[in-house]
Amino acid sequence: MTLRIDALGLKCPLPVLRTQKILADLDPGQEVEVEASDPMSRLDIPHFCREAGHSLIAQAETTDSKGRAVYIFKIRRGGL
């Protein structure tokens, strides 16, 4: 089961900080799916994954019911 992180409405750097906090409590190999609305998350979350040793499995963009952009990231926690 993939844990979902709701970062909608949060501005930089809060989507990354929320993701970082939740990943720290997971075991290596566990996965999360992050939904964010901040356009900077398209750069910030992949950069965070590279720097922290997590795997960015998938990245997508969609729109919500009001036509606003939503960025979705699937991340596998790194570490031994």
Buried (B, 14 or more C-beta within 10 A) or exposed (E): EEBEBEBBEBEBBBBBBBBBEBBEEBEEEBBBBBBBBBEBBBEBBBEBBEEBEBEBBEBEEEEEEEEEEBBBBBBBBEEE
